[in-house]
Amino acid sequence: MSHPQVTGPADLVLTGGPVHTVDPARSRATAVAVRGGRIAAVGHDEVHELIGPRTEVVDLAGKLLLPGFQDAHVHPQGAGLELGLCHLADTVDPDEYLRRIKAYAGRHPHVEWITGGGWSLEAFPGGAPTAAALDAIVPDRPVFLPNRDHHGAWVNTRALERAGIDARTPDPTDGRIERDADGNPTGMLQEGAVHLVGRLVPDPTPEEQLAALLRAQTVLHSYGVTAWQDAIIGAYANMTDPAPAYVTAVDRGLLTARVVGALWWDRERGAEQIPELACRREELSRDRFQAATVKIMQDGIAENHTAALLDPYLTGCGCASDNSGISFVEPGELRKYVTELDASGFQVHFHALGDRAVREALDAVEAARTANGWRDTRHHLAHLQVVHPHDIPRFRALGASTNLQMLWAAHEPQMDELTLPFLGTERGARQYPFGDLLRAGATLAAGSDWPVSSPDPLQAIHVAVNRIAPSAPEDTPAFLPEQRLDLGTALAAYTAGSAYVNHLDDITGSITIGKSADLVVLDRDPFAGPPEEIAATRVLQTFVEGQRVHAAQDA
C-alpha cells in the first residue's frame, strides 16, 4: 500500500472488495481509503491501518467498487423537463401514448401547449404518427411532442395552424415536413422542420429549468454517473439553453457532478460566431462546470433518412433512392470552422451518424491537425452508426476519440424495421463497429444520449458486451457479434475513456491515489457472473469527492 500524503485516519474506507480500479498498473484491489475527498490508499488489509474512531467504514461484502461513470453525451435538463411534462418514454404502444396525452391534457386544463415527448418511431408505420390522432383527443390546444431522439416531432392541427404550416409551406433546407399525397402536412416534422413549431412553445421559467436539471442530476447519480458532457449548451429546436440553470446550480452549490458543456454551433451561421463562443466559454465556466467544447451536428438519423451517407438510401423495394441524407454543414466550411475552433483551444464534439458525416468530421479534424499541429483539444465523434472501413484507422491516426452510444447496437424494431431495409446488407454490417475501432487503437468513450435512451451505463455496457438488448426475447440473435467488447473495455470506456474526453483524466476516471474519490458501489461483481446478466446489476451507492450523493434504499 502507498499513501504518501496521508497524515491521519481516513474519512472513509471501503473494504471487502473487489475493487476494479480501471488502473492498468493495478487493476484489482479489495480496499480503498479516502481523505479530504481524494483517494488516499488502494490496497488490501493494510488499508485498515487508516481506520480511525471517526472513519466511516463501508463493507462491500463482495460487491464491486468502481470509479464513477462518466456520460460523454447526454442532455440532462431536457430529460428532466420531459419527466415533469407529458412523458411518453418507456412504452412503444401508440394507444398508451394517446391515453397519456389525453390524461395529461385533462390534468392541466389551463396549460397553453401540451408538450413533453419521448415516443418511439417504431410505434408508428414508417415512424410517422399523424395529427389526426392527436386532434381526436386534444382539438382545442396545440400539441408538440418530440420523439425520443429529438430529431422529429409529432404535432396536431392546431399546432400546424399556429405555425402557419400548410401545403404551400416549403421544407426548410435542414429538414422535412411529412405530407400526404396532396401535399398537406400530416403532423410529423423532421429535423429542422421541428423548429417551425418548436420556436412557438413557451420556454420554461428559470426555476423550472433549474428544477429539471437537479431532477436529472438525481437520476444520473442513481445510475452511478458522477460527471458528464452536456451535448448541447444553447437553444436548439425545442430545447431550452441549459446554461443559466448550470450557472445557478454552481452558484448555489447545488451541482454535485462535474460537467463539461458543449456550446451549440449554429449551423445557420459561420465563423463569425467563434469569438462569441469564446466569450461564452469565459462567461460560463466556473468550478464544476466548464464550457470548453463546441457541438457541431453534422447530420441527422438513419431512421428518417437524414443521416449523411456516402451512397443513397434504398427504397422499400431495395432500389437506390435519390436521397443520401443531409450534411448540415458544408464539408469545406466544416474543415475551416474546425481548424479555427481548434486554434482557439476548443474541443469539437461532432454528431456524426452516417458514414459520410463520419468522413467529413474526420476530414475536418485532419485539416485542423495539418494547420495547427497537434493540440490537446481531444475532438470526438458521437454516435458512429455507420463507419466506412477505410475510416476506422483514421481515429487513431488523427487522435479523434469515439463517443459510443452502446445501447443502440442491438436488434430492435427501429433497427430491424426502419434502418436495415434501407441501408442494405453491406452497409448494415458496418454499424456500431466497436470491436473494429478498439482493434484499430481508437480511444473509446461512451455516453447515453439520454433522454433519447436510458441513462443507465450498465444497460449500455450489457449491449456492448452481448450485442443483444437486455429486454430482447430469448431467441434474438446478437447484432454483429464480432463487434463485441469485453466487460473491462466497456467499463473503461464509460469511466477512464469519458474522463479523457472530458479533460478530467488527471483527477477522475480510475481509482488511483491522489484522484478524486468519485466512486460507485454495485450490488454484485458482474465479472463473476455470466455476461447475459450484466444488465441486472444495480447501483447501490454513488460518491463524489467522498461524499455520498446516492444511496439505494437497500444499500
C-alpha positions in Angstrom: 0.0 0.0 0.0 1.1 3.5 -0.7 -0.4 6.6 1.0 2.3 9.2 0.9 0.1 12.2 1.7 -2.0 10.6 4.5 -1.2 12.2 7.8 -4.0 10.8 9.9 -7.0 8.5 9.8 -9.1 8.3 6.6 -12.5 9.9 6.4 -13.9 6.9 4.5 -12.8 3.3 3.9 -14.5 0.9 1.6 -13.3 -2.6 2.1 -14.2 -6.2 1.5 -13.9 -5.7 -2.3 -13.5 -6.5 -5.1 -12.3 -3.1 -6.4 -12.0 -2.7 -10.1 -9.7 0.3 -10.4 -9.5 0.8 -14.2 -5.8 1.5 -13.5 -3.6 -0.7 -15.8 -0.8 -0.6 -13.2 -3.1 -2.2 -10.6 -6.4 -3.4 -11.9 -7.7 -5.1 -8.7 -7.7 -4.4 -5.0 -10.0 -5.1 -2.1 -9.9 -1.8 -0.1 -9.8 2.0 -0.7 -9.3 4.8 1.7 -10.5 8.4 1.2 -9.3 11.5 2.9 -10.2 15.1 2.1 -12.2 14.0 -0.9 -9.2 12.2 -2.5 -8.2 8.6 -2.8 -5.6 8.2 -0.1 -4.8 4.5 -0.4 -5.6 1.5 -2.6 -4.7 -2.0 -1.5 -5.9 -4.8 0.8 -6.0 -5.5 4.5 -3.2 -3.0 5.1 -5.6 -0.1 4.3 -7.3 -0.9 7.6 -4.4 0.9 9.3 -6.1 4.1 8.2 -9.3 3.4 10.0 -9.7 5.7 13.0 -12.5 6.3 15.5 -14.4 8.7 13.2 -13.7 6.9 9.9 -16.8 5.7 8.1 -16.3 2.1 7.0 -18.4 0.7 4.1 -18.4 -3.1 4.0 -18.5 -4.0 0.3 -19.4 -7.6 1.2 -18.2 -8.9 -2.1 -19.9 -6.2 -4.2 -17.9 -4.4 -6.8 -16.4 -0.9 -6.3 -15.7 1.1 -9.5 -14.7 4.7 -10.4 -17.7 6.8 -11.1 -19.3 6.5 -14.5 -19.0 9.5 -16.9 -21.6 10.1 -19.6 -19.8 11.7 -22.6 -23.1 12.7 -24.4 -26.2 13.5 -22.5 -29.0 16.2 -22.3 -29.9 16.3 -18.6 -32.1 19.5 -18.5 -34.2 18.3 -21.5 -34.6 14.9 -19.8 -35.5 16.5 -16.5 -38.1 18.7 -18.2 -39.7 15.7 -20.1 -40.0 13.9 -16.8 -42.2 16.7 -15.5 -44.3 17.1 -18.6 -46.3 14.7 -20.8 -43.8 11.8 -20.5 -44.1 9.2 -23.3 -40.9 7.2 -22.8 -40.8 3.5 -21.5 -43.5 2.3 -23.9 -43.9 1.7 -27.6 -47.7 1.3 -27.5 -49.4 4.0 -29.6 -52.7 3.6 -27.7 -50.8 4.1 -24.4 -49.3 7.3 -25.9 -52.8 8.6 -26.7 -54.0 7.6 -23.2 -51.2 9.5 -21.5 -51.6 12.6 -23.7 -55.3 12.7 -23.0 -54.8 12.3 -19.3 -52.1 14.9 -19.2 -54.3 17.4 -21.0 -57.1 16.6 -18.6 -54.9 17.2 -15.6 -53.6 20.5 -17.0 -56.7 22.3 -18.4 -55.0 25.8 -18.3 -51.7 24.9 -20.0 -51.5 26.7 -23.3 -49.4 24.0 -25.0 -49.4 20.2 -24.5 -45.7 19.2 -24.7 -43.2 16.7 -23.3 -42.3 13.8 -25.6 -40.1 10.7 -25.7 -42.2 8.5 -28.0 -40.5 5.9 -30.2 -40.5 5.9 -34.0 -41.1 2.1 -34.1 -44.6 2.6 -32.7 -46.0 4.0 -35.9 -45.9 2.9 -39.6 -42.8 4.4 -41.2 -42.1 6.2 -37.9 -44.7 8.9 -38.7 -47.7 9.4 -36.5 -50.5 11.8 -37.6 -52.1 15.0 -36.4 -55.5 13.4 -36.8 -54.8 11.0 -33.9 -54.0 14.0 -31.7 -56.9 16.1 -32.9 -59.3 13.4 -31.7 -58.1 13.8 -28.1 -56.8 17.4 -27.9 -58.6 19.5 -30.5 -58.6 22.8 -28.7 -54.9 23.4 -27.9 -51.6 23.0 -29.8 -49.7 19.7 -29.1 -45.9 19.5 -29.7 -44.3 16.2 -28.8 -40.7 15.5 -29.8 -39.8 11.8 -30.3 -37.2 10.1 -28.1 -34.3 11.1 -30.4 -35.4 14.7 -30.7 -34.8 14.6 -34.5 -38.6 14.8 -35.1 -41.8 16.0 -33.5 -45.5 14.9 -33.6 -47.9 17.8 -33.7 -51.6 18.3 -34.0 -53.6 20.5 -36.5 -53.8 23.4 -34.0 -50.0 23.5 -33.7 -49.6 23.5 -37.5 -52.1 26.3 -37.8 -50.3 28.3 -35.1 -47.1 28.0 -37.1 -48.8 28.7 -40.4 -47.7 25.4 -41.9 -49.9 24.2 -44.8 -49.4 22.6 -48.3 -47.7 25.8 -49.5 -45.0 25.8 -46.8 -41.6 24.8 -48.2 -39.4 22.4 -46.4 -36.5 24.0 -44.6 -33.1 23.3 -46.0 -32.2 21.2 -43.0 -35.5 19.3 -42.5 -38.7 17.9 -43.9 -42.5 18.3 -43.4 -44.1 14.9 -43.8 -47.1 15.3 -46.2 -49.9 13.3 -47.7 -50.5 12.6 -51.4 -51.9 16.1 -51.9 -49.0 17.9 -50.2 -50.8 18.6 -46.9 -48.8 18.3 -43.7 -49.7 15.1 -41.8 -48.4 16.0 -38.4 -44.8 14.8 -38.4 -41.9 17.2 -38.6 -38.3 16.1 -39.3 -35.0 17.7 -38.2 -35.0 21.5 -39.0 -38.8 21.5 -39.6 -39.3 20.8 -35.9 -38.2 24.4 -35.2 -41.1 25.8 -37.2 -43.4 24.8 -34.4 -40.9 24.4 -31.5 -40.0 28.1 -31.6 -43.6 28.9 -30.6 -43.6 26.8 -27.5 -43.2 28.9 -24.3 -39.9 28.5 -22.5 -39.9 27.0 -19.0 -39.2 29.5 -16.3 -35.6 29.7 -14.9 -36.7 27.9 -11.7 -38.4 25.2 -13.8 -35.2 24.8 -15.7 -33.1 24.5 -12.5 -35.6 22.0 -11.0 -35.3 19.9 -14.2 -31.5 19.9 -14.1 -31.5 18.9 -10.5 -34.1 16.2 -11.1 -31.9 14.8 -13.9 -28.8 15.0 -11.7 -30.5 12.9 -9.1 -31.4 10.3 -11.8 -27.8 10.2 -13.1 -26.3 9.8 -9.7 -28.7 6.9 -9.1 -27.1 5.2 -12.0 -23.6 5.9 -10.8 -22.8 8.8 -13.1 -20.6 11.4 -11.4 -19.6 13.5 -14.4 -20.9 14.1 -17.9 -20.7 16.2 -21.1 -23.8 18.1 -21.8 -24.1 17.7 -25.6 -26.0 21.0 -26.2 -25.4 24.2 -24.4 -27.5 26.7 -26.3 -31.0 26.9 -27.7 -31.8 24.2 -30.3 -35.2 23.3 -31.8 -37.4 22.9 -28.7 -34.5 22.5 -26.3 -34.1 25.5 -23.9 -30.5 26.6 -23.3 -29.4 24.9 -20.1 -26.5 27.3 -19.4 -28.4 29.5 -16.9 -29.5 26.5 -14.9 -25.9 25.3 -14.7 -24.7 28.7 -13.6 -27.4 28.9 -11.0 -26.7 25.4 -9.7 -23.0 26.1 -9.4 -23.5 29.5 -7.7 -26.0 27.9 -5.2 -23.7 24.9 -4.5 -26.2 22.5 -6.0 -24.2 21.0 -8.8 -22.6 17.9 -7.3 -21.4 16.4 -10.6 -18.6 17.6 -12.8 -19.9 18.8 -16.2 -18.4 19.8 -19.5 -20.7 21.9 -21.6 -20.7 21.6 -25.4 -21.6 25.0 -26.8 -24.1 24.7 -29.7 -22.8 25.6 -33.2 -25.5 27.5 -35.0 -25.4 25.9 -38.5 -27.2 28.9 -40.0 -24.1 31.0 -39.3 -20.4 30.7 -40.0 -17.0 31.5 -38.4 -18.2 34.9 -37.1 -19.8 33.1 -34.1 -16.4 31.7 -32.9 -15.4 34.9 -31.0 -18.9 34.8 -29.4 -18.4 31.2 -28.4 -15.0 32.1 -26.9 -16.8 34.8 -24.8 -19.4 32.3 -23.7 -16.7 29.9 -22.6 -15.2 32.6 -20.4 -18.6 33.8 -19.0 -20.0 30.4 -18.2 -17.0 28.3 -17.0 -16.8 28.1 -13.2 -15.9 25.5 -10.7 -17.6 22.2 -11.6 -19.0 23.5 -15.0 -16.6 24.1 -17.9 -17.9 25.3 -21.3 -14.8 24.2 -23.2 -16.4 22.3 -26.1 -18.3 23.2 -29.2 -21.0 20.8 -30.5 -21.4 20.5 -34.3 -24.3 18.4 -35.5 -23.2 17.2 -39.0 -26.1 15.0 -39.9 -29.4 13.5 -38.7 -30.5 10.0 -38.0 -30.9 6.8 -40.2 -34.5 6.1 -39.2 -35.8 9.2 -41.0 -33.1 9.1 -43.7 -31.4 12.3 -42.7 -28.1 10.6 -41.6 -25.5 11.5 -44.2 -24.4 8.5 -46.3 -21.7 8.1 -48.9 -24.3 6.3 -51.1 -28.1 6.7 -51.3 -30.6 5.0 -49.1 -32.5 2.1 -50.5 -36.2 2.3 -51.2 -38.7 -0.1 -49.8 -38.2 -2.3 -52.8 -34.4 -2.4 -52.3 -33.6 0.0 -55.1 -31.3 3.1 -54.8 -33.2 6.2 -53.9 -32.2 9.8 -54.7 -31.6 10.6 -51.0 -28.2 10.3 -49.3 -29.2 12.3 -46.2 -28.2 15.8 -45.1 -24.8 17.3 -44.3 -25.9 20.2 -42.1 -22.5 22.0 -42.5 -20.9 22.1 -46.0 -17.8 19.9 -45.7 -15.4 22.6 -47.0 -16.7 25.1 -44.5 -16.7 22.5 -41.7 -12.9 22.0 -42.2 -12.4 25.7 -41.9 -14.5 26.1 -38.8 -13.0 23.1 -37.0 -9.5 24.4 -37.8 -10.3 27.8 -36.3 -12.0 26.3 -33.3 -9.0 24.0 -32.7 -6.7 27.0 -32.9 -8.9 28.8 -30.3 -8.4 25.9 -27.9 -11.9 24.4 -28.3 -12.7 20.7 -28.3 -15.2 19.8 -31.0 -17.9 17.3 -30.2 -19.4 16.1 -33.5 -22.7 14.4 -34.1 -21.7 12.1 -36.9 -24.0 9.1 -37.5 -23.8 8.2 -41.2 -20.6 7.2 -43.0 -20.4 10.4 -45.0 -20.8 12.5 -41.9 -18.1 10.5 -40.1 -15.7 11.0 -43.0 -16.5 14.8 -43.2 -15.8 15.1 -39.4 -12.5 13.2 -39.7 -11.5 15.3 -42.7 -12.2 18.4 -40.5 -10.0 17.0 -37.7 -7.3 16.2 -40.2 -7.4 19.7 -41.6 -7.0 21.1 -38.0 -4.1 18.8 -37.3 -2.4 19.9 -40.5 -2.9 23.6 -40.0 -2.3 23.8 -36.2 -0.2 20.8 -35.3 -1.3 18.5 -32.5 -3.1 20.3 -29.7 -4.7 18.8 -26.6 -8.2 19.5 -27.8 -9.4 15.9 -27.8 -12.0 16.1 -30.6 -14.6 13.3 -30.5 -17.3 11.9 -32.8 -20.6 10.7 -31.3 -22.9 8.0 -32.5 -20.9 6.4 -35.3 -23.7 4.2 -36.5 -22.2 3.6 -40.0 -18.5 3.9 -40.5 -16.7 3.0 -43.7 -13.8 0.5 -43.2 -11.3 3.0 -44.7 -12.1 5.5 -41.9 -11.7 3.1 -39.0 -7.8 3.5 -38.7 -8.1 7.3 -39.0 -9.4 7.7 -35.5 -6.1 6.6 -34.0 -4.0 8.4 -36.7 -5.8 11.7 -36.0 -6.3 11.3 -32.3 -10.0 11.5 -32.7 -11.9 9.7 -29.9 -15.1 7.7 -30.4 -18.1 8.6 -28.3 -20.2 5.4 -28.3 -23.9 5.0 -27.6 -23.5 1.4 -26.8 -27.2 0.7 -26.1 -28.1 1.2 -29.7 -26.0 -1.7 -31.1 -28.7 -4.4 -31.0 -31.6 -5.8 -32.9 -34.8 -3.9 -32.0 -37.7 -2.6 -34.1 -36.1 0.7 -35.1 -33.0 -1.2 -36.3 -34.8 -4.1 -38.0 -37.8 -2.2 -39.5 -36.7 1.4 -40.1 -32.9 1.0 -40.7 -31.6 -2.3 -42.0 -34.0 -2.5 -45.0 -32.9 1.0 -46.2 -29.2 0.5 -45.7 -28.8 -2.9 -47.3 -26.7 -5.8 -46.4 -23.2 -4.4 -46.9 -23.8 -1.1 -45.2 -25.9 -2.7 -42.5 -22.9 -4.8 -41.5 -20.9 -1.7 -40.8 -23.0 -0.4 -37.9 -21.6 0.4 -34.5 -18.1 -1.1 -35.2 -17.0 -1.0 -31.6 -14.6 -4.0 -31.9 -13.0 -2.8 -35.1 -12.4 0.6 -33.5 -10.8 -0.9 -30.5 -8.6 -3.2 -32.5 -7.5 -0.2 -34.6 -6.3 1.6 -31.4 -9.0 4.2 -31.2 -9.8 5.8 -27.8 -13.2 4.7 -26.7 -15.5 6.9 -24.6 -19.2 6.3 -24.0 -22.5 8.2 -23.4 -26.2 7.6 -23.2 -27.8 10.5 -25.2 -30.5 10.5 -22.5 -33.4 11.2 -23.0 -33.0 9.6 -26.4 -32.3 6.3 -24.5 -31.7 5.1 -21.0 -29.1 6.9 -18.9 -28.1 3.6 -17.2 -24.5 2.8 -18.1 -24.9 -0.8 -17.1 -27.7 -1.3 -19.6 -25.4 0.1 -22.3 -22.4 -2.0 -21.2 -24.6 -5.1 -21.3 -25.2 -4.4 -25.0 -21.6 -3.6 -25.7 -20.6 -7.0 -24.3 -23.5 -9.1 -25.7 -24.8 -7.1 -28.7 -28.2 -8.1 -27.5 -30.7 -5.7 -25.8 -31.4 -6.5 -22.2 -35.1 -6.9 -22.8 -34.8 -8.8 -26.1 -36.7 -12.2 -26.5 -34.5 -15.3 -25.8 -34.2 -16.2 -29.5 -32.9 -12.7 -30.5 -29.6 -13.1 -32.4 -26.6 -11.0 -31.4 -26.2 -7.9 -33.6 -22.8 -8.2 -35.5 -21.3 -10.2 -32.6 -17.7 -9.7 -34.0 -18.0 -6.1 -32.8 -18.5 -7.1 -29.1 -16.3 -5.5 -26.4 -15.2 -7.4 -23.3 -16.6 -6.2 -20.0 -13.3 -4.5 -18.8 -13.0 -2.5 -22.0 -16.7 -1.4 -21.9 -16.3 -0.3 -18.3 -13.1 1.6 -19.2 -14.9 3.5 -22.0 -17.6 4.6 -19.5 -15.1 5.7 -16.9 -11.5 6.4 -18.0 -12.3 6.9 -21.7 -15.0 9.5 -21.0 -12.8 11.2 -18.4 -10.2 11.6 -21.1 -12.6 13.1 -23.5 -13.8 15.5 -20.7 -10.3 16.5 -19.8 -10.9 15.1 -16.4 -8.5 12.2 -16.6 -6.0 13.9 -14.3 -8.4 13.8 -11.4 -11.0 11.1 -12.3 -11.7 8.0 -14.3 -9.8 5.5 -12.2 -9.3 4.5 -8.6 -5.8 5.8 -8.2 -4.0 7.5 -5.3 -4.5 11.3 -5.4 -7.5 11.2 -7.7 -10.9 12.4 -6.6 -13.0 9.9 -4.7 -15.7 9.6 -7.3 -16.9 6.1 -6.7 -19.7 3.7 -7.4 -20.8 0.6 -5.4 -22.7 -2.1 -7.4 -24.9 -4.8 -6.0 -22.7 -7.5 -7.4 -19.5 -8.2 -9.3 -20.5 -8.5 -12.9 -17.1 -10.0 -13.8 -18.1 -13.0 -11.6 -21.4 -13.7 -13.4 -22.5 -14.6 -16.9 -22.4 -11.7 -19.5 -26.1 -12.1 -20.1 -26.8 -10.9 -16.6 -24.8 -7.7 -16.7 -28.0 -5.6 -17.1 -29.4 -6.9 -13.9 -26.7 -5.1 -12.0 -27.8 -2.1 -9.9 -26.0 0.8 -8.3 -26.2 0.8 -4.5 -24.1 3.9 -3.6 -22.5 6.8 -5.5 -19.8 9.1 -4.1 -18.4 12.4 -5.4 -15.2 13.6 -3.7 -16.0 11.0 -1.0 -19.5 12.5 -0.3 -22.4 10.2 -0.8 -24.8 11.6 -3.5 -26.9 8.5 -3.9 -27.8 5.5 -1.7 -30.4 2.9 -2.7 -32.9 2.1 -0.1 -31.4 -1.4 0.4 -27.8 -0.2 0.3 
